[in-house]
Amino acid sequence: MKKLLTLTVTICTWLAIYSQNTYVFLGSFNRDKTTEGIYVYQLDPNSGNLSKITTVKNILNPSYLTVSPNGKYIFACTESKTKNAGSVSSFEFKPEDKALVYINSQKSGGENPVYLTVHKNGKWLVNGNYTEGSVSVYPISENGTIQPFVQSFQFTEGSIHPERQDRSHIHSTVFSPDFDYLFLPDLGADKIRTYHFDSGKTEPLQAAEKPFTQAPLGSGPRHFTFHPNGKFAYCIDELTGTVDAYTYKNGQLNSIQRINTHSEKYKDNFESSDIHISPDGQYLYASNRGSENNIAIFSIHDDGKLETVGYQSTKGKHPRVFAIDPTGNFLIATNAVSGDVVVFKRNFKTGLLKKVGKKLKIKNVSCVQIKKY
């Protein structure tokens, strides 16, 4: 009887997992509204293959996407890399109809929006503008409509790199695990800016006790992530090809380690880009563009420090953004220059990656998000 009960539970668990669908959302620098800008695919949990569901035209250069907590809405940075322009756009995803339907757009509050994040309550959207170094905060209506921004903060100071750090460049907007704080890696100023976020206020961004964490000069902090346990945080530095590890508590970061994303044979011209941690908290992954075109793999120790495990080629050029699916089984990399999307199977024990499925061709692919429904 006990064995039968165990078998029944196992079968029910298996059915629950495989009755769900995993969708992959991809953006591209399409440069032309008449061509496809956002692509939706379904991920096969057995083969790793991607099957096209739908696409969206009439939007320009969706450089980054994010999914609402309930999965119903997709938000995009649009009109990115367009002089004197920039917007954020909203779409409703209807899996049963295999459709992604445009809702509305709002001005981004600065040139070249590059990163979006949504509050856990689904009522707030935060956008970072790279070129003008600013952050904008938008209320979201229940039907997914983005309202005009209620706050927009502009930063000005730069740092020591004469070309890349002439001014502030906000490159990501990341909530703390409890969603009480917002962190803004500023590539231009070598700072990780911090704000308290009070979702109950009409203007939720409030000054934090510690307004920023100073990154090493010339490092260019880009993307940022928290460990699933909420005790550690990690920032990838674009200009120095490094990851900075921090302990985290109550809105404050304390540095504990700095480690290279590259092997010793690379000495300069780093273009490190994206960073993510496996759902089980055991491994950290960081992408390198430029001459490397790989993903660096690190194991995470109990004290939050990293140890290099190895490097995996992304089978293409310029892996700008990658993502790990909610189960931790797959990592999907987007190679912007070679225009392809590659699916890798994760080894849970070693953290290593193995290419699976068929390589997908999307010209100037810019980003990827994965959501299980």
Salt bridges, closest charged atoms under 4 A:
GLU157 OE2 - LYS191 NZ 2.86
GLU157 OE2 - ARG193 NH2 3.12
ASP166 OD1 - HIS169 NE2 3.52
ASP186 OD2 - ARG193 NE 2.92
ASP237 OD2 - ARG258 NH2 3.42
GLU238 OE2 - ARG164 NH2 3.02
GLU238 OE1 - ARG222 NH1 2.76
GLU238 OE2 - ARG289 NH2 3.18
ASP244 OD1 - ARG258 NE 2.97
GLU264 OE1 - LYS267 NZ 3.85
ASP274 OD1 - HIS223 ND1 2.79
ASP274 OD2 - HIS276 NE2 2.98
GLU307 OE1 - HIS301 NE2 2.89
ASP340 OD2 - LYS359 NZ 3.84
ASP340 OD2 - LYS361 NZ 3.62
